[in-house]
Amino acid sequence: MKTVKASELSGLIGQEVGVSDWITINQDRINVFADVTEDHQFIHVDEDKAKFTPFGTTIAHGFLTLSLLSKFSEQASIALEGVKMGMNYGFEKVRFLSPVPVGSKVRGRFTVKDAVEKRPGQFLITYEVSVEIDGGNKPALIADWLGMQFT
């Protein structure tokens, strides 16, 4: 994570600020996510049935892919100099564009879309995030993700 001064935020709007490392989506990760969310739809957890779908294999839950943004942000987002804490503020938009087949590698690409000081020392940063699939033609998802940082 790159540290920047609050005075530099406006100059980062429209700029890519980071790309995370790749994470492999294996069946164990998918199964654990299914258990935690109680979403055991066969396309995610039944390897035998999934062979007969258009994907030919199991795929990650869209929400599993979305949840990885927290991990990706550790490497690819920015932190304000002197930040005391940051918090997830939600999403303006999330679109799932392409399934993530088991065994795929994914990573996050972060661009600052907007940055506003809401109150003194309270900054709302909007990231345009794309989760890429290694070798894929389209991203797994795109999102406008809002984060609040307090300095």
N, C-alpha and C positions, 0 to 999 in steps of 0.2 A: 504494500500500500504506500502510495506516494503522499508525502505531507506538503501542503501548500498553505500560503497565507490567505486569509479571508479577502484581502484586497486583490488577490489574483483570480478569484472565482469568475468574475465577469469575462475575463480573457480566455477562460477554459470552455465557455459555452460553444458547443459545436465541435469540440476537440475530443478525440479518442484519448482516454487517460490510462487505459490498461487492458491487457488480455491475460486471463488466468492460464494456469497449467491445465493440461488435459486430465480428466477423470474418467476412468473406465466404468461403464455401467454393466455390472455382472448380475447374474440371476440372484445371488445372495442378497445384494442391495435391494433389488426389486421385491424379493420375498419379505424382507424385513420391513420395507415401506408398506407393503400390503398388510402386514400384521398390525403395524402401528395405526394405519388409517382405516383398517377393516374393509379395504377395497380389494377383494380377491377375485376380481373379474378374470376369467380364464385367459384372456389375451395377455395378461401380465404374469400369471403364475403357473399355468398348465402348458408345459412345453410340448406335450403330445398333441393337444387340441390346437395349439397355436401354429403348428406346422401346416394346418389346412386353411389358414387365413391368407389373405393377400400379402401379409408380411412374411409368412413362412417361418416365423419364430416369435417368441415373446417380445413384448415392447415395454419400455419403462412407462410408468404412469406420467401423465403430463405434469401433475403436481409434484412428483418426485423431481423431475427436471427443474421445475420452478423453484423448489426448495433448495436446490444447489446454488442458487444465486448468493445465498449467505456465504457459502464457502468461496465462491468465485470472487466475491467482493473483497475478501481478505487480501487478495493479491492484486486486484485490478481496479479498485475504486480509489478515491482520495480521502485523506483525513485532513481536517483543518489544523493548522498549527495551534497548539494549546487546547485541543479538544478535550473536554471533560467526559463527554459521553456522546454516543450516537444511538439513534433508534430507527427502526423500520417504521415508516409513515404510511406505507401502503402502495397502491398501484393506480396509475391513471388508465393503463391499458395493458392487457396480456393477450397474446395470440399464440396458439399452438399450431405451428405450420407444418411440422414434419415429425413422424414417429421416430423414437429412438430405439432401434433394435438392440436386444441384449448383446453384449460384447462391444458395443460402440464406445468411442471416446467422445466426450463433450467438453467444451470450455466456454467461458463467458468473455464477451467483448463489451467494454464499458465506454460510453461517450457521455459527456456532460451535456444535457439538453437544456437545463435551466438551473439557476441558483439565485435564491432570494433570501435576504436577511429579513425574517418575519418580525423579530424583536431584537433588541440589542443582544448580540452574542448567541442568537438562535437562527441557524441557517437551514433552509429547506433546499436540498439538492436533488434535482431530477436527473436520473440516468436513463439513457436509451441503452438497453441491454439486449444483446443478441447471444443466444446459446447456439454455438456451432456444433455440428456433428462432423467428426473427422472423415473427410472424403465425401461428405454429403453435398447435394446441390442447393438445398435450402436449409435455413436454420431450424432447429427444433422449436424454438420459440423466440419471440421478441416481446419486450415489455418496456414500459415507461415506469420506472421504479423510483419512489420518493424516499429519501432518507433525511432525517433531521439530525443536525450536529449542534452541540452546545459547547461554547467556548467560555 
